[in-house]
């Protein structure tokens, strides 16, 4: 019974998938924050130029 428990790798696989999902989540959050900042800067710049032209 103990040897069967030690050979069972289903829990380890689930943990590996959870770690991969967490890493992907962190990467997505970082990318969205960077993209959001760039978009905000771009829209602010465009609004300033339009305001100056009017």
Gaussian input, Z-matrix of N, CA and C with variables (Angstrom, degrees):
# hf/3-21g

backbone

0 1
 N
 C     1     B1
 C     2     B2     1     A1
 N     3     B3     2     A2     1     D1
 C     4     B4     3     A3     2     D2
 C     5     B5     4     A4     3     D3
 N     6     B6     5     A5     4     D4
 C     7     B7     6     A6     5     D5
 C     8     B8     7     A7     6     D6
 N     9     B9     8     A8     7     D7
 C    10    B10     9     A9     8     D8
 C    11    B11    10    A10     9     D9
 N    12    B12    11    A11    10    D10
 C    13    B13    12    A12    11    D11
 C    14    B14    13    A13    12    D12
 N    15    B15    14    A14    13    D13
 C    16    B16    15    A15    14    D14
 C    17    B17    16    A16    15    D15
 N    18    B18    17    A17    16    D16
 C    19    B19    18    A18    17    D17
 C    20    B20    19    A19    18    D18
 N    21    B21    20    A20    19    D19
 C    22    B22    21    A21    20    D20
 C    23    B23    22    A22    21    D21
 N    24    B24    23    A23    22    D22
 C    25    B25    24    A24    23    D23
 C    26    B26    25    A25    24    D24
 N    27    B27    26    A26    25    D25
 C    28    B28    27    A27    26    D26
 C    29    B29    28    A28    27    D27
 N    30    B30    29    A29    28    D28
 C    31    B31    30    A30    29    D29
 C    32    B32    31    A31    30    D30
 N    33    B33    32    A32    31    D31
 C    34    B34    33    A33    32    D32
 C    35    B35    34    A34    33    D33
 N    36    B36    35    A35    34    D34
 C    37    B37    36    A36    35    D35
 C    38    B38    37    A37    36    D36
 N    39    B39    38    A38    37    D37
 C    40    B40    39    A39    38    D38
 C    41    B41    40    A40    39    D39
 N    42    B42    41    A41    40    D40
 C    43    B43    42    A42    41    D41
 C    44    B44    43    A43    42    D42
 N    45    B45    44    A44    43    D43
 C    46    B46    45    A45    44    D44
 C    47    B47    46    A46    45    D45
 N    48    B48    47    A47    46    D46
 C    49    B49    48    A48    47    D47
 C    50    B50    49    A49    48    D48
 N    51    B51    50    A50    49    D49
 C    52    B52    51    A51    50    D50
 C    53    B53    52    A52    51    D51
 N    54    B54    53    A53    52    D52
 C    55    B55    54    A54    53    D53
 C    56    B56    55    A55    54    D54
 N    57    B57    56    A56    55    D55
 C    58    B58    57    A57    56    D56
 C    59    B59    58    A58    57    D57
 N    60    B60    59    A59    58    D58
 C    61    B61    60    A60    59    D59
 C    62    B62    61    A61    60    D60
 N    63    B63    62    A62    61    D61
 C    64    B64    63    A63    62    D62
 C    65    B65    64    A64    63    D63
 N    66    B66    65    A65    64    D64
 C    67    B67    66    A66    65    D65
 C    68    B68    67    A67    66    D66
 N    69    B69    68    A68    67    D67
 C    70    B70    69    A69    68    D68
 C    71    B71    70    A70    69    D69
 N    72    B72    71    A71    70    D70
 C    73    B73    72    A72    71    D71
 C    74    B74    73    A73    72    D72
 N    75    B75    74    A74    73    D73
 C    76    B76    75    A75    74    D74
 C    77    B77    76    A76    75    D75
 N    78    B78    77    A77    76    D76
 C    79    B79    78    A78    77    D77
 C    80    B80    79    A79    78    D78
 N    81    B81    80    A80    79    D79
 C    82    B82    81    A81    80    D80
 C    83    B83    82    A82    81    D81
 N    84    B84    83    A83    82    D82
 C    85    B85    84    A84    83    D83
 C    86    B86    85    A85    84    D84
 N    87    B87    86    A86    85    D85
 C    88    B88    87    A87    86    D86
 C    89    B89    88    A88    87    D87
 N    90    B90    89    A89    88    D88
 C    91    B91    90    A90    89    D89
 C    92    B92    91    A91    90    D90
 N    93    B93    92    A92    91    D91
 C    94    B94    93    A93    92    D92
 C    95    B95    94    A94    93    D93
 N    96    B96    95    A95    94    D94
 C    97    B97    96    A96    95    D95
 C    98    B98    97    A97    96    D96
 N    99    B99    98    A98    97    D97
 C   100   B100    99    A99    98    D98
 C   101   B101   100   A100    99    D99
 N   102   B102   101   A101   100   D100
 C   103   B103   102   A102   101   D101
 C   104   B104   103   A103   102   D102
 N   105   B105   104   A104   103   D103
 C   106   B106   105   A105   104   D104
 C   107   B107   106   A106   105   D105
 N   108   B108   107   A107   106   D106
 C   109   B109   108   A108   107   D107
 C   110   B110   109   A109   108   D108
 N   111   B111   110   A110   109   D109
 C   112   B112   111   A111   110   D110
 C   113   B113   112   A112   111   D111
 N   114   B114   113   A113   112   D112
 C   115   B115   114   A114   113   D113
 C   116   B116   115   A115   114   D114
 N   117   B117   116   A116   115   D115
 C   118   B118   117   A117   116   D116
 C   119   B119   118   A118   117   D117
 N   120   B120   119   A119   118   D118
 C   121   B121   120   A120   119   D119
 C   122   B122   121   A121   120   D120
 N   123   B123   122   A122   121   D121
 C   124   B124   123   A123   122   D122
 C   125   B125   124   A124   123   D123
 N   126   B126   125   A125   124   D124
 C   127   B127   126   A126   125   D125
 C   128   B128   127   A127   126   D126
 N   129   B129   128   A128   127   D127
 C   130   B130   129   A129   128   D128
 C   131   B131   130   A130   129   D129
 N   132   B132   131   A131   130   D130
 C   133   B133   132   A132   131   D131
 C   134   B134   133   A133   132   D132
 N   135   B135   134   A134   133   D133
 C   136   B136   135   A135   134   D134
 C   137   B137   136   A136   135   D135
 N   138   B138   137   A137   136   D136
 C   139   B139   138   A138   137   D137
 C   140   B140   139   A139   138   D138
 N   141   B141   140   A140   139   D139
 C   142   B142   141   A141   140   D140
 C   143   B143   142   A142   141   D141
 N   144   B144   143   A143   142   D142
 C   145   B145   144   A144   143   D143
 C   146   B146   145   A145   144   D144
 N   147   B147   146   A146   145   D145
 C   148   B148   147   A147   146   D146
 C   149   B149   148   A148   147   D147
 N   150   B150   149   A149   148   D148
 C   151   B151   150   A150   149   D149
 C   152   B152   151   A151   150   D150
 N   153   B153   152   A152   151   D151
 C   154   B154   153   A153   152   D152
 C   155   B155   154   A154   153   D153
 N   156   B156   155   A155   154   D154
 C   157   B157   156   A156   155   D155
 C   158   B158   157   A157   156   D156
 N   159   B159   158   A158   157   D157
 C   160   B160   159   A159   158   D158
 C   161   B161   160   A160   159   D159

   B1=1.4523
   B2=1.5366
   B3=1.3052
   B4=1.4587
   B5=1.5263
   B6=1.3229
   B7=1.4707
   B8=1.5228
   B9=1.3253
   B10=1.4671
   B11=1.5286
   B12=1.3384
   B13=1.4682
   B14=1.5264
   B15=1.3338
   B16=1.4611
   B17=1.5231
   B18=1.3289
   B19=1.4671
   B20=1.5310
   B21=1.3222
   B22=1.4616
   B23=1.5242
   B24=1.3178
   B25=1.4640
   B26=1.5262
   B27=1.3048
   B28=1.4685
   B29=1.5188
   B30=1.3281
   B31=1.4644
   B32=1.5172
   B33=1.3220
   B34=1.4648
   B35=1.5268
   B36=1.3059
   B37=1.4574
   B38=1.5274
   B39=1.3193
   B40=1.4653
   B41=1.5270
   B42=1.3140
   B43=1.4637
   B44=1.5252
   B45=1.3160
   B46=1.4659
   B47=1.5219
   B48=1.3237
   B49=1.4651
   B50=1.5233
   B51=1.3129
   B52=1.4648
   B53=1.5254
   B54=1.3293
   B55=1.4618
   B56=1.5231
   B57=1.3255
   B58=1.4667
   B59=1.5258
   B60=1.3361
   B61=1.4616
   B62=1.5266
   B63=1.3244
   B64=1.4681
   B65=1.5250
   B66=1.3175
   B67=1.4658
   B68=1.5265
   B69=1.3211
   B70=1.4654
   B71=1.5305
   B72=1.3259
   B73=1.4646
   B74=1.5192
   B75=1.3212
   B76=1.4641
   B77=1.5265
   B78=1.3223
   B79=1.4685
   B80=1.5255
   B81=1.3167
   B82=1.4698
   B83=1.5281
   B84=1.3187
   B85=1.4679
   B86=1.5278
   B87=1.3209
   B88=1.4674
   B89=1.5284
   B90=1.3263
   B91=1.4639
   B92=1.5275
   B93=1.3170
   B94=1.4702
   B95=1.5193
   B96=1.3269
   B97=1.4637
   B98=1.5281
   B99=1.3107
   B100=1.4648
   B101=1.5186
   B102=1.3201
   B103=1.4564
   B104=1.5218
   B105=1.3166
   B106=1.4599
   B107=1.5148
   B108=1.3143
   B109=1.4681
   B110=1.5236
   B111=1.3231
   B112=1.4662
   B113=1.5194
   B114=1.3240
   B115=1.4631
   B116=1.5240
   B117=1.3139
   B118=1.4666
   B119=1.5158
   B120=1.3240
   B121=1.4696
   B122=1.5231
   B123=1.3222
   B124=1.4593
   B125=1.5295
   B126=1.3276
   B127=1.4622
   B128=1.5249
   B129=1.3148
   B130=1.4691
   B131=1.5206
   B132=1.3101
   B133=1.4604
   B134=1.5258
   B135=1.3415
   B136=1.4627
   B137=1.5289
   B138=1.3270
   B139=1.4668
   B140=1.5198
   B141=1.3127
   B142=1.4668
   B143=1.5217
   B144=1.3308
   B145=1.4620
   B146=1.5352
   B147=1.3282
   B148=1.4599
   B149=1.5248
   B150=1.3239
   B151=1.4608
   B152=1.5138
   B153=1.3098
   B154=1.4754
   B155=1.5301
   B156=1.3274
   B157=1.4653
   B158=1.5306
   B159=1.2913
   B160=1.4817
   B161=1.4689
   A1=110.38
   A2=117.39
   A3=120.77
   A4=110.37
   A5=117.12
   A6=119.18
   A7=110.77
   A8=116.73
   A9=119.72
   A10=109.98
   A11=116.12
   A12=120.67
   A13=110.75
   A14=117.28
   A15=120.41
   A16=112.33
   A17=117.96
   A18=121.75
   A19=112.63
   A20=117.45
   A21=121.52
   A22=109.45
   A23=117.40
   A24=122.08
   A25=112.47
   A26=118.49
   A27=119.97
   A28=111.91
   A29=117.28
   A30=120.22
   A31=111.88
   A32=116.17
   A33=120.41
   A34=110.35
   A35=117.35
   A36=121.18
   A37=110.75
   A38=116.07
   A39=119.44
   A40=110.82
   A41=116.78
   A42=120.47
   A43=110.24
   A44=117.29
   A45=120.57
   A46=111.02
   A47=117.01
   A48=119.85
   A49=111.03
   A50=117.48
   A51=120.88
   A52=110.70
   A53=117.31
   A54=120.34
   A55=111.55
   A56=116.99
   A57=120.28
   A58=110.16
   A59=117.16
   A60=120.93
   A61=110.84
   A62=117.31
   A63=120.54
   A64=110.95
   A65=117.16
   A66=121.07
   A67=111.13
   A68=116.47
   A69=120.42
   A70=109.93
   A71=117.34
   A72=120.87
   A73=111.50
   A74=116.29
   A75=120.06
   A76=110.26
   A77=117.20
   A78=120.87
   A79=110.81
   A80=117.58
   A81=121.19
   A82=110.43
   A83=116.83
   A84=120.32
   A85=110.34
   A86=117.14
   A87=120.67
   A88=111.00
   A89=116.67
   A90=120.34
   A91=111.00
   A92=117.24
   A93=120.47
   A94=110.54
   A95=116.69
   A96=118.73
   A97=111.10
   A98=117.63
   A99=120.25
   A100=111.43
   A101=116.35
   A102=120.49
   A103=110.64
   A104=116.74
   A105=120.49
   A106=111.78
   A107=116.35
   A108=120.50
   A109=110.42
   A110=116.72
   A111=119.78
   A112=110.95
   A113=117.72
   A114=120.31
   A115=111.51
   A116=116.62
   A117=119.62
   A118=110.62
   A119=116.46
   A120=120.18
   A121=111.34
   A122=116.35
   A123=120.76
   A124=111.30
   A125=116.93
   A126=119.98
   A127=111.53
   A128=116.73
   A129=120.15
   A130=110.31
   A131=116.86
   A132=121.61
   A133=111.21
   A134=116.78
   A135=121.11
   A136=110.88
   A137=116.55
   A138=119.84
   A139=110.92
   A140=117.61
   A141=121.12
   A142=111.00
   A143=116.06
   A144=119.45
   A145=111.89
   A146=116.72
   A147=120.49
   A148=109.92
   A149=116.33
   A150=120.42
   A151=111.99
   A152=117.36
   A153=120.93
   A154=111.35
   A155=116.97
   A156=120.97
   A157=111.18
   A158=116.78
   A159=120.52
   A160=108.14
   D1=-41.71
   D2=-179.43
   D3=-69.58
   D4=-39.95
   D5=179.67
   D6=-65.71
   D7=-36.73
   D8=177.71
   D9=-65.06
   D10=-39.44
   D11=177.77
   D12=-64.11
   D13=-41.59
   D14=-178.88
   D15=-69.63
   D16=-28.47
   D17=179.99
   D18=-81.62
   D19=-18.54
   D20=-177.20
   D21=-71.34
   D22=118.87
   D23=-177.18
   D24=-109.97
   D25=12.33
   D26=-178.60
   D27=-63.68
   D28=-39.29
   D29=179.06
   D30=-65.16
   D31=-40.47
   D32=179.55
   D33=-64.12
   D34=-39.54
   D35=178.80
   D36=-64.75
   D37=-41.40
   D38=178.87
   D39=-63.61
   D40=-39.81
   D41=178.60
   D42=-65.88
   D43=-40.50
   D44=177.97
   D45=-61.63
   D46=-43.72
   D47=178.13
   D48=-64.50
   D49=-37.78
   D50=178.76
   D51=-65.40
   D52=-40.14
   D53=177.89
   D54=-66.17
   D55=-40.00
   D56=177.61
   D57=-63.92
   D58=-43.69
   D59=179.12
   D60=-62.84
   D61=-39.94
   D62=178.53
   D63=-65.01
   D64=-41.30
   D65=179.20
   D66=-64.57
   D67=-42.42
   D68=177.70
   D69=-63.79
   D70=-39.77
   D71=179.03
   D72=-61.97
   D73=-43.24
   D74=178.97
   D75=-63.22
   D76=-41.67
   D77=179.51
   D78=-64.37
   D79=-41.20
   D80=179.86
   D81=-65.75
   D82=-43.46
   D83=179.94
   D84=-62.47
   D85=-43.13
   D86=179.04
   D87=-63.51
   D88=-42.64
   D89=-179.98
   D90=-64.80
   D91=-41.68
   D92=-179.82
   D93=-65.35
   D94=-39.84
   D95=178.80
   D96=-65.28
   D97=-42.70
   D98=178.69
   D99=-65.57
   D100=-43.11
   D101=179.54
   D102=-66.44
   D103=-39.57
   D104=178.83
   D105=-61.75
   D106=-42.13
   D107=178.31
   D108=-64.88
   D109=-42.68
   D110=179.33
   D111=-64.52
   D112=-40.58
   D113=178.68
   D114=-66.29
   D115=-40.51
   D116=178.05
   D117=-61.33
   D118=-44.87
   D119=178.21
   D120=-61.98
   D121=-41.06
   D122=-179.13
   D123=-64.61
   D124=-46.20
   D125=179.58
   D126=-66.32
   D127=-37.84
   D128=177.87
   D129=-63.96
   D130=-43.82
   D131=178.14
   D132=-61.49
   D133=-44.54
   D134=179.33
   D135=-64.12
   D136=-43.29
   D137=179.84
   D138=-63.86
   D139=-37.51
   D140=177.90
   D141=-64.81
   D142=-43.99
   D143=-179.94
   D144=-65.86
   D145=-39.70
   D146=177.51
   D147=-65.54
   D148=-41.58
   D149=178.95
   D150=-64.70
   D151=-37.55
   D152=178.05
   D153=-69.90
   D154=-32.50
   D155=-178.00
   D156=-74.33
   D157=-26.97
   D158=-178.15
   D159=-85.30

